[in-house]
Amino acid sequence: MAATPEAPELTKRVVIVGGVAGGMSTAARLRRLDADVSITVFERSGHVSFANCGLPYFVGGLIEEEEDLTLQTPEQLFDRFRLDVRINDEVVAIDRVGHTVTTRSTVTGVETVIAYDKLVLSMGAAPVRPPIPGYDRVRTLRTVEDAARLASDVDIAPSTAVVIGAGFIGLEMAENLVGQWIDVTIVEATPQVLPPLDPELAILVSDELVAHGVHVETRATVASVQERTVTLADGRILPADLVIGSIGVRPDVQFAELAGLELGPSGGIAVNEANQTNDPDIYAVGDVVEKADAVSHATSLIALANIANRQGRRVADHIAGRPSHAVASLGTAIVRVFDLVAATVGWNERRLRTAGRPFRAIHSHPFDHATYYPGATPMAMKLIFDPNDARILGAQIVGRNGVDKRIDVIATAMASGVTADRLADLELAYAPPFSSAKDPVNLIGYMAENVLSGDCDVVDPRELDGLVTEGWTLLDVRTAEEYAEGAIPGSRNVPIDSLRDHLDALGNGPVVVYCEVGQRAHTATALLRELGIKARNLDGGYQTWSASMRAQAQAESVAVPTS
């Protein structure tokens, strides 16, 4: 009788600290590449694989069952991948010399030491909890347990809630709480909601919040939190049966730093192109690490699940001895706010100005599909590019439909090195229910091409007052009816179709031309220039000017009408 063959010796012991996107992507990919490697995953919470981006919708009741958030259980992961997944077990120390980690059960407090050959850190980031009196009452949303506690709070039927922070998660929470018939106030320290957007687009998101009954307090900070109220720094007291903190996260680097792992300038773990730390046997992925920024090529903190997934896959490849490569991050993000969608990629104008980087910005207001097909809705688009080489530096879009498609096209173009003017050449799918023969991405590419070639000289709305002071004539080429409904103060109205017959109304000086969104003004500007009149087009037309003025008023805390 033949002897039973001995089991092959395990080739490596890989320990992964933290599950969810980065950690579990590493574990699953590594198992597919190596059937023999020992893989142990430690997760301090009670869930190792869950849809953390779905947590606000569980609190709001759109996702009804907690189990729907759980992608894989430890038992399922063992059955399918032979992964040793230990939940409610927190890694508290790393011994780099001895190649061991110390874990502590969050249930019993018992500590265990386990050896590793390769260690992968995926601890994520922890919510910022500022030293504000009473802040221990504030709920945060990071884990399934957090969501369950918040859902229980909502079940008690609070009548009022304050959300501190108007970023992506804060706005999602506001929407979901309103859906539970709760009176919601958002408190944001900066002059606008959704800080990744520039002000003239963020004001559109603010309008949507207000339209759905959300009270928006910008340039406001919380001084203290009481049992059923929140006190602002200016002394105002807001009713708050429920308080949710969403003011940002910080990389959870405490024990990594104690182990002597180097941090980057933004406070995340520093890694090389293979996601190795300064200890080659220790990798780090996800929200805990600093990523190479695709615009600046420096490192920054970008907390996005798709990046964590990608990094986990690359780390598994590297551990398995396969070629691995790093990809700089664009920071592509999107959020739904009631019936509106806002998306961004790359850098915004404010960040570029702060960095002293040259750029040009253009605005467009296209419809999501052909206007002759029912249901077309407008979008506000902003494209930012380098004036020297036309490299796309960033884009922002706000609208009701088709926003996701366009931001993804521009993100793909950025990753592929397609320049702003070459967006005009992209061959995108067209049928009346989905787009126009000139897709919104094509249109803004044509605009960039006109600016870069010198065929069109656009005026930033912030330049307008200075130009008028210098003697420029402000010309509105919309219809008389549009002009009567609202116009830029001091402008003259000559509809474009009668412009040739009324050139004498322009005087002898240079002209800034505008219409509703910039398209008719572009035609008028070209005509005037052909006739020898110095003319420039107001970027984005009356809509962008109006949004910019309202954003400026909001930043200065001046009440203005939304019409």
C-alpha positions in Angstrom: 0.0 0.0 0.0 1.4 3.3 -1.0 2.3 5.8 1.7 0.1 8.8 2.1 1.9 11.8 0.7 2.9 14.5 3.2 1.2 17.9 2.8 3.5 20.4 1.2 5.2 22.8 3.5 3.6 26.3 3.5 5.7 28.7 1.5 4.9 31.9 3.4 3.0 33.2 6.4 1.1 36.3 5.4 -0.7 38.3 8.1 -3.1 41.1 7.1 -4.2 43.7 9.5 -7.7 45.0 8.6 -10.2 43.7 6.1 -12.8 45.4 3.9 -11.5 46.8 0.6 -7.7 46.8 0.9 -7.1 43.8 3.2 -9.6 41.5 1.7 -8.5 42.3 -1.9 -5.0 41.4 -0.9 -6.1 38.1 0.7 -8.4 36.9 -2.1 -6.0 37.8 -4.9 -3.0 36.2 -3.0 -5.0 33.0 -2.5 -5.8 32.8 -6.3 -2.1 33.2 -7.0 -0.7 30.8 -4.3 -2.7 27.9 -3.0 -0.2 27.1 -0.3 0.5 30.4 1.4 -0.9 30.8 5.0 -3.1 33.9 5.1 -4.4 35.2 8.4 -6.6 38.3 8.5 -7.2 40.3 11.8 -10.2 42.6 11.9 -11.0 44.6 15.1 -14.6 45.0 14.2 -17.2 42.3 13.9 -17.3 42.4 10.1 -14.3 41.8 7.8 -16.0 42.3 4.4 -18.7 44.8 4.1 -20.0 47.6 1.9 -18.9 50.7 3.9 -20.1 53.0 1.1 -23.6 51.7 1.7 -23.7 52.5 5.4 -25.6 55.9 5.1 -28.3 54.1 3.1 -28.7 51.5 5.7 -29.2 54.2 8.3 -31.8 55.8 6.0 -33.7 52.6 5.5 -33.0 52.2 1.8 -30.9 49.1 2.6 -33.2 47.3 4.9 -31.2 44.4 6.3 -27.8 44.6 8.0 -26.9 41.3 6.3 -27.2 43.1 2.9 -24.1 45.1 3.8 -22.0 42.0 4.6 -20.3 40.8 1.5 -18.5 37.8 3.0 -18.4 36.2 6.5 -15.3 34.6 8.0 -16.9 31.2 7.4 -17.5 31.8 3.8 -14.0 33.1 3.3 -12.6 30.0 4.9 -14.7 27.7 2.8 -13.9 29.4 -0.5 -10.3 30.7 0.0 -9.1 28.9 3.1 -8.5 32.2 4.8 -8.0 32.3 8.6 -10.2 35.4 9.4 -10.3 36.5 13.0 -12.9 39.2 13.7 -13.0 41.2 17.0 -9.3 40.9 17.1 -7.1 44.0 17.0 -3.4 44.1 16.3 -1.8 46.3 18.9 1.9 45.9 18.3 4.5 44.9 15.7 7.8 43.3 16.5 9.8 43.9 13.3 12.9 42.1 14.5 11.0 39.0 15.6 8.6 39.2 12.7 5.5 38.9 15.0 2.4 40.9 15.7 0.5 41.0 19.0 -3.3 40.9 18.9 -5.9 41.6 21.5 -9.4 40.3 21.5 -11.9 43.2 21.6 -14.3 40.8 23.4 -12.1 39.1 26.0 -9.0 41.2 26.1 -6.8 38.1 25.6 -3.6 38.8 23.8 -2.0 36.5 21.2 1.4 36.6 19.4 1.5 35.4 15.8 4.5 35.2 13.4 4.6 36.5 9.9 6.9 36.4 6.9 5.0 39.2 5.1 2.7 41.7 6.9 0.1 43.8 5.2 -1.4 46.8 7.0 -4.9 47.9 6.0 -6.2 49.6 9.2 -7.9 52.4 7.2 -8.6 55.7 8.8 -10.4 56.8 12.0 -13.0 59.6 12.2 -11.6 62.9 13.5 -13.0 63.6 17.0 -12.1 67.1 18.0 -11.7 68.2 21.6 -15.2 69.8 21.8 -17.1 69.7 25.0 -19.8 67.0 24.8 -18.4 65.5 21.6 -18.6 62.0 23.1 -22.3 62.2 22.3 -21.6 62.6 18.6 -22.1 59.6 16.4 -19.7 58.7 13.5 -20.1 56.3 10.6 -17.3 54.1 9.7 -18.3 50.5 10.5 -21.3 48.2 10.4 -21.5 48.6 14.1 -21.6 52.4 13.8 -24.4 52.1 11.2 -26.4 49.7 13.5 -26.1 52.2 16.4 -27.2 55.1 14.2 -30.1 53.0 12.8 -31.3 52.3 16.3 -31.1 56.0 17.1 -33.2 56.8 14.0 -35.7 54.1 15.1 -36.4 56.1 18.2 -37.8 58.7 15.9 -35.7 61.8 16.7 -37.3 65.0 15.4 -34.0 67.0 14.8 -30.5 66.2 13.8 -27.3 68.1 13.3 -24.7 66.9 10.8 -21.2 68.3 11.5 -19.4 68.5 8.2 -20.7 68.9 4.6 -18.4 66.5 2.8 -19.5 63.4 0.9 -20.6 61.3 3.9 -22.2 64.3 5.6 -24.4 65.1 2.6 -25.4 61.4 2.2 -26.3 61.3 5.9 -28.3 64.5 5.6 -30.3 63.1 2.7 -31.0 59.8 4.4 -32.1 61.5 7.7 -34.5 63.7 5.8 -35.9 60.6 4.2 -36.7 59.5 7.8 -38.7 62.7 8.4 -36.0 64.3 10.6 -35.4 68.0 10.5 -31.7 68.3 9.6 -29.1 71.1 9.9 -25.7 70.8 8.3 -22.9 72.7 10.0 -19.8 73.3 7.9 -16.7 75.3 8.9 -15.7 76.3 5.4 -17.7 78.8 3.2 -19.4 76.1 1.2 -20.8 72.6 1.2 -18.8 69.8 -0.5 -15.3 71.5 -0.3 -13.8 69.4 -3.2 -16.0 71.4 -5.6 -15.3 75.0 -6.5 -17.8 77.5 -5.1 -19.8 78.2 -8.3 -20.7 74.5 -8.5 -21.0 73.8 -4.7 -23.7 76.5 -4.5 -25.9 74.3 -6.8 -25.6 71.5 -4.2 -26.4 73.9 -1.4 -29.5 74.9 -3.4 -30.6 71.3 -3.6 -30.2 70.8 0.1 -32.2 73.9 0.9 -34.9 72.9 -1.6 -35.4 69.6 0.4 -35.7 71.4 3.7 -32.1 71.0 5.0 -30.8 74.0 7.0 -27.3 74.8 5.7 -24.9 76.7 8.1 -21.6 77.5 6.4 -18.7 79.4 8.0 -20.0 77.9 11.3 -18.2 75.8 13.9 -19.5 73.8 16.9 -18.5 75.1 20.3 -20.1 72.4 22.4 -22.6 69.6 22.3 -25.3 69.2 24.9 -27.9 66.5 25.5 -30.4 67.7 22.9 -28.7 70.8 21.4 -25.6 72.0 19.7 -24.1 75.4 20.4 -22.2 77.2 17.7 -19.2 79.4 18.1 -21.3 82.5 17.5 -23.6 81.5 20.3 -26.6 80.2 18.4 -28.2 77.0 19.7 -29.4 74.4 17.3 -31.9 71.6 18.3 -30.3 68.2 18.0 -31.9 65.0 19.2 -29.2 63.3 17.1 -25.7 64.6 16.3 -23.5 63.0 13.6 -19.9 64.0 13.1 -18.5 63.9 9.5 -15.6 66.3 9.6 -13.0 64.0 8.0 -10.8 61.0 8.9 -7.1 60.5 9.8 -5.0 57.5 8.8 -4.9 55.0 11.7 -1.2 54.8 12.1 -0.6 54.6 15.9 0.9 51.2 16.2 2.6 51.4 12.8 4.4 54.6 14.0 5.4 53.0 17.3 6.9 50.1 15.3 9.2 52.7 13.5 7.4 52.7 10.1 7.9 56.0 8.3 5.1 58.4 7.7 4.7 60.7 4.8 4.2 64.5 4.9 0.4 64.2 5.2 0.5 61.7 8.1 -0.2 58.5 6.3 2.2 55.6 6.0 4.9 56.2 3.4 5.2 53.4 0.8 7.1 52.8 -2.4 5.7 51.8 -5.8 5.1 48.2 -4.5 3.3 49.6 -1.4 6.2 48.5 0.8 7.0 50.5 3.8 10.6 51.3 5.0 10.5 47.7 6.2 10.5 45.5 3.0 8.5 42.8 4.7 5.7 45.1 5.7 3.3 46.5 3.1 0.5 49.0 3.6 -2.7 49.7 1.5 -5.8 51.7 1.5 -6.8 54.8 3.5 -3.8 54.3 5.9 -1.2 55.1 3.2 -0.2 58.2 1.2 -0.8 57.9 -2.5 1.0 59.4 -5.4 -1.1 62.2 -6.8 -1.6 62.2 -10.5 -1.6 66.0 -10.9 1.3 67.0 -8.6 3.2 63.7 -8.5 3.6 64.4 -4.7 1.8 62.2 -2.1 -1.5 63.0 -0.5 -4.3 61.3 1.4 -7.1 60.0 -0.9 -9.6 57.8 0.9 -11.4 55.9 -1.8 -12.5 52.2 -1.8 -11.5 51.6 -5.4 -7.9 52.7 -4.8 -7.7 50.4 -1.7 -8.9 47.5 -3.9 -6.4 48.2 -6.6 -3.5 48.5 -4.1 -4.5 45.2 -2.4 -4.3 43.5 -5.8 -0.9 44.9 -6.5 0.5 43.9 -3.1 -0.7 40.4 -3.6 1.0 40.3 -7.0 4.3 41.5 -5.4 4.2 39.0 -2.6 3.6 36.2 -5.1 6.6 37.3 -7.1 4.7 38.8 -10.0 5.4 42.1 -11.7 3.6 44.9 -10.0 3.1 48.6 -10.8 1.8 51.6 -9.0 -0.7 54.0 -10.5 -1.0 57.6 -9.4 -4.5 58.6 -8.0 -6.9 61.0 -9.6 -9.3 61.2 -6.6 -12.4 60.6 -8.8 -15.5 60.8 -6.6 -19.2 61.2 -6.9 -22.2 61.8 -4.6 -25.9 61.9 -4.9 -27.7 64.7 -3.0 -31.5 64.1 -3.3 -32.2 64.5 -7.0 -28.8 66.0 -7.8 -25.4 64.4 -8.5 -22.0 66.0 -8.0 -18.8 64.6 -9.2 -15.1 65.6 -9.3 -11.8 64.4 -10.6 -8.3 65.8 -10.2 -7.7 69.2 -8.6 -10.1 72.1 -8.1 -9.3 75.7 -8.9 -8.8 76.6 -5.3 -6.1 74.0 -4.8 -4.3 75.0 -8.0 -4.3 78.7 -7.0 -2.9 77.8 -3.6 -0.1 75.7 -5.2 0.7 78.6 -7.6 0.1 76.4 -10.6 -0.9 78.0 -14.0 -4.3 76.8 -15.3 -7.3 77.8 -17.4 -10.8 77.0 -16.4 -13.9 76.8 -18.6 -17.6 76.2 -17.9 -20.3 74.6 -19.9 -24.0 74.0 -19.3 -25.0 71.2 -21.7 -28.0 68.8 -21.5 -27.5 65.2 -20.6 -29.1 64.0 -23.9 -30.7 65.5 -27.0 -33.1 68.2 -26.0 -35.7 67.1 -28.6 -36.0 63.7 -26.7 -38.2 64.0 -23.6 -36.6 64.4 -20.2 -33.4 66.2 -21.0 -31.8 67.9 -18.0 -29.0 70.4 -17.8 -25.6 69.9 -16.2 -23.0 72.4 -15.0 -19.5 71.3 -16.1 -16.1 72.8 -15.3 -12.9 71.7 -17.0 -9.5 72.9 -15.7 -6.3 72.4 -17.8 -2.8 73.6 -18.2 -2.6 76.5 -20.7 0.8 75.4 -21.9 0.5 71.7 -22.7 -3.4 71.3 -22.5 -3.0 68.6 -19.8 -6.3 68.1 -18.0 -5.8 69.0 -14.3 -9.4 68.5 -13.0 -13.1 68.5 -13.8 -16.3 69.0 -11.8 -19.9 68.2 -12.9 -23.2 68.8 -11.2 -26.5 67.7 -12.7 -29.4 65.3 -12.4 -28.6 62.8 -15.1 -25.5 61.6 -17.0 -23.0 63.0 -14.5 -21.4 59.7 -13.7 -20.8 58.9 -17.4 -19.1 62.2 -18.2 -16.8 62.3 -15.1 -15.7 58.8 -15.8 -14.9 59.7 -19.4 -12.8 62.6 -18.3 -11.1 60.5 -15.6 -10.2 57.9 -18.2 -8.9 60.7 -20.5 -6.7 62.0 -17.7 -5.3 58.6 -16.9 -4.6 58.0 -20.6 -2.9 61.4 -21.2 -5.7 62.8 -23.5 -5.4 66.5 -23.5 -8.3 69.0 -22.9 -8.6 69.9 -26.6 -8.6 66.2 -27.7 -11.7 65.6 -25.7 -13.4 66.9 -28.8 -12.2 63.9 -30.8 -13.5 61.2 -28.5 -16.0 58.9 -30.3 -18.7 58.4 -27.7 -21.9 56.5 -27.9 -24.8 58.6 -29.2 -28.5 58.0 -29.4 -31.1 60.6 -28.5 -32.1 59.0 -25.1 -28.4 59.0 -24.0 -26.5 61.9 -25.4 -26.3 64.4 -28.3 -24.4 64.2 -31.5 -21.8 66.4 -29.7 -21.6 64.8 -26.3 -21.1 67.2 -23.4 -17.5 65.9 -23.1 -17.0 66.7 -26.8 -18.5 70.2 -26.4 -16.2 71.1 -23.5 -13.3 69.8 -25.6 -14.3 72.1 -28.4 -14.3 75.0 -25.9 -10.8 74.1 -24.7 -9.6 73.9 -28.3 -11.0 77.4 -29.0 -9.3 78.8 -25.9 -6.0 77.1 -26.5 -5.9 78.1 -30.2 -6.8 81.7 -29.4 -10.1 81.6 -31.3 -11.9 82.5 -28.1 -10.8 84.6 -25.2 -12.9 83.9 -22.1 -13.5 86.2 -19.1 -13.6 84.8 -15.6 -16.7 86.2 -13.8 -14.3 87.6 -11.2 -12.6 89.7 -13.8 -15.8 91.4 -14.9 -15.9 94.3 -12.4 -12.3 95.2 -13.2 -12.9 95.2 -17.0 -16.0 97.3 -16.7 -14.0 99.8 -14.6 -11.5 99.9 -17.4 -14.1 100.9 -19.9 -15.3 97.6 -21.4 -18.9 97.4 -22.5 -20.9 94.5 -21.1 -23.2 93.1 -23.8 -26.0 90.7 -23.2 -27.0 89.0 -26.5 -30.0 87.0 -25.1 -33.6 87.8 -26.0 -35.3 90.8 -24.4 -37.5 88.4 -22.4 -34.5 86.6 -21.0 -32.8 89.9 -20.2 -36.0 91.1 -18.3 -36.0 88.0 -16.2 -32.5 88.7 -14.8 -29.3 90.3 -16.1 -25.9 91.4 -15.0 -26.1 95.0 -13.7 -24.9 97.6 -16.2 -25.1 95.4 -19.2 -26.7 96.4 -22.6 -29.1 94.1 -24.3 -28.8 93.5 -28.0 -30.2 90.1 -29.1 -27.7 88.2 -31.2 -30.0 88.0 -34.2 -30.1 91.8 -34.4 -26.5 92.5 -33.5 -25.3 93.4 -37.0 -27.9 96.1 -37.2 -27.1 97.7 -33.8 -23.3 97.8 -33.6 -23.6 101.5 -32.9 -25.0 100.7 -29.5 -21.7 99.2 -28.5 -19.7 102.4 -28.6 -16.0 102.4 -29.5 -14.5 100.4 -26.6 -13.8 96.7 -26.2 -16.8 94.4 -25.3 -17.4 91.5 -22.9 -20.2 89.4 -24.4 -22.5 87.1 -22.5 -25.6 85.0 -23.0 -27.3 82.3 -20.8 -24.5 79.7 -21.0 -21.9 81.1 -23.4 -22.8 79.5 -26.7 -24.6 82.4 -28.3 -22.0 84.7 -26.9 -19.3 82.7 -28.6 -20.9 83.3 -31.9 -21.4 87.0 -31.2 -17.8 87.4 -30.0 -16.5 85.8 -33.2 -18.7 88.1 -35.3 -17.4 91.2 -33.4 -13.8 90.2 -33.8 -14.3 89.6 -37.5 -15.6 93.2 -37.7 -12.5 94.5 -35.9 -14.1 95.0 -32.5 -12.1 93.7 -29.5 -14.4 91.2 -27.8 -14.2 88.5 -25.1 -16.7 85.9 -24.0 -17.9 85.6 -20.4 -17.1 82.1 -19.4 -20.2 80.0 -18.7 -22.5 82.9 -19.4 -25.1 84.3 -17.0 -25.6 81.0 -15.3 -22.0 80.7 -14.2 -21.9 84.4 -13.3 -25.0 84.1 -11.2 -23.8 81.0 -9.4 -20.4 82.7 -8.7 -22.1 85.8 -7.2 -24.3 83.7 -5.0 -21.4 81.6 -3.9 -19.4 84.7 -3.0 -22.4 86.1 -1.1 -22.7 82.8 0.8 -19.0 82.9 1.7 -19.5 86.4 3.0 -22.6 85.2 4.9 -24.9 87.6 3.0 -28.4 86.4 2.3 -29.3 86.4 -1.4 -32.2 85.0 -3.4 -31.7 81.7 -5.2 -33.5 82.8 -8.3 
